[in-house]
Every structure is written in structure tokens, then in C-alpha cells.
Amino acid sequence: MAEEKSYYMTQEGKEKLENELHYLKTERRQEVVERIKVARDFGDLSENSEYDSAKDEQAFVEARISQVENMIRNAVIIENDNQNPDMVSLGKSVTFQELPEGDEEKYTIVGSAEADPFEGKISNDSPMAKSLIGHEVGEQVTVMTPGGEIEVKIVSVE
């Protein structure tokens, strides 16, 4: 049997997944079942696009339920209690400045399960996070990006 993947996340991220799972199982699943019932009433299922669409949606919902259950089951909660407060690590927010004179940017480094760049949360597997993790405030770090290398200076870690 293959080894299960661990999903690193904050307690908040795990609770968000648990809420999503509850919604999918209690509300969304029932909505899809209703759509299937209504579509069946349209007659011949072999040429019924409503029925096909509802069945596709049901498959998507069931796959997402399975995926979320797996992520919750294999969740590893990020805790930073005993770490150097000035060192970049999983679960911390880091502010850095692109050198020589770029704007400051702030990101929280989270597990891939809760990464959302639009909310300022980047995955610990991203090139930016991999380059910053383990470095401290004041250090200059070279980051490999799809557009090439950039130099950044770590301004603060929270």
C-alpha cells in the first residue's frame, strides 16, 4: 500500500476543510440528488443532458468529499511554539523586499492544502517559500522564480 501524503495546515485551515466537508455531505449532496430526480422526470435518460450534467456534478461532489476526507485524515497541524521568532518557517508570515528597491510584500507560508495566493497564503512547496524557509530577518536570499532569479531581503517574520 502506498504511503499517505501528509497535508500541512494551520488549525484554521483544518477547520475550514471540516466545514466544507460538512456542507458537501449535508447540503450539496442532497441538492445534486434532487437535480437527478428532476432530470429523471424529463424522460429518456439516453438523450437527457440535464441528467448527464447532474450525474457529472454528483461525481465531482463525491470526489471532492473523498479528497477533503483524505486531507483531514492526513492533516499535520503547524505549530510554531518553540521556534526562533525571527526565522521563516511554515505557518509564519514573512515580509520581504525585492532588491534593489522593490516594494515590500507579505505572505503567510502554509501547506499546499490551504494555499491561496490571492489571500497572501503561499504553499511551502512554492519556489518562494522554499527559498525563504530557514532564513532570518535581515538576511538576503536568492529566489528562483519562473521569470529568473531575484534577490530579496527579509524585513520581518510574524
N, C-alpha and C positions, 0 to 999 in steps of 0.2 A: 504494500500500500504506500502511495506517495505521501511524503511529509507535508502536513498542512502549512500554509503560509501564515505568518503572524501579521496582524494588522495593527500598527502602532497608531494610537489615537489618544486624545485627551478624554477626560471623563465626560466633558461636554459633548464631544464628538460621538461617544458611545451612546449617550442619552438621546442624541439626535437620531441615530440609527434605530434605537429601540422604539422611538416614537414613529418613525417611518414604517417599521415593521408592523406595529400595532395598526396603523392606518391601512396598510396594504391588506392585512388579514381581516380586519373588521369592516372596513368600508369599501375599499377599492375592489376587492374580490367579489363582494356582493353586487356592486354596480355592474361588473362585467357579466356576472351570471344573469342579471336582469336583461342586459343587452342581448345575450344569447337567446333568452326566452322570447323576447320580442322579435328577433330576427327569424326564429323558427316559424313564427306565425305568418311570415311572408310567403311561405310555400316551399317550392322545390329548392332543397339545400345545395344541389349541384351547381346552380347558377345564381346563388344568393350572395351578393357582395357584402351585404350587411352582416350576414352570418360569418363569412370568411374573416371580415375585419374584426368582429367580436372575438372569434377564436384566436386570431393573431394577438389581440390585446390580452386575452387570457393567458396565452403562452408567455408573453412579456411579463405580466404581473407575477406569474408563478416563478419565472426565472429570477426576477428581482427579489422575491421573498426568499428564495434559496440562497442567493448571493448575500443578502443582508444577514440572514441567519448564520451563514458561514463566517462573515466578518465579525459578528458579535461573539460567536463561539471562540474565535481565534484572536480576540482583541487583547492587546497588551497596552495597559494604561500607562501613559507617560507621567512620570513623577520626577521633579527636579529638586527635591528637598535637600539633598546632601551634595549638590554640585557647586562648583565655583560660580558665583553670581555674575562674573564678568565674561564667562566662556559661553560661546554659542553652542547650543545643543537642542535636541528635539524637545518641542513644547515651549520654547522661548521665542520671544520677539526680538528681532535684530534690526537695528537701524544702521545703514551704511551709506557712504557717499562714493559715487563713481569718480575716480580721479582722472584728470587733474582737477576739474572744477564743476563736477556734475551736481545735480540735485540730490538731496537725501531721500532714501527710500526705506520703507519699513515693512518687514514681512514677519509672519509667525511661521516657524518651521513645525510642520505637523506630519503625521503619517499619510501615506498615499490615499487612505480611505476618506480623509476629510479635507484633502487639498482643494482649494478654491482660490485661484489667483485673483479673481475679481473681488474677493473679500480680504485679500492680503495674506492668504494662507498658502504656503508653498510646500510641496512634498519633500520629505527628507531624501528622496531619490532623485530630485532635480539637480542639475549641474550647479546651480547657485547654492543650494543648501549643502550639497556635498563639499563644496569648496569652503564654505564658511564654518561648518561644524568643527569644533575643536580649537578654533581661534578665539582670541580675546579682544576686548575693547582696546582700540588704538593700533591694532595690527593692520598691515596692508596685505591684501590677499589677491592672488591672481585667480580669476574665474573664467573657465572655458564656457562660452555660450555658443549657440548655433551661428552667431554672427562673428565669432572670433573671440580672442582673449580680451578681458577688461581687467583693470586694476580697481579695487575698491578698498576703502578704509572703514573699519568697523567703528561706528560712532558710539553706540550704546547697545546694551543687552538687557532685556527685562524678562 
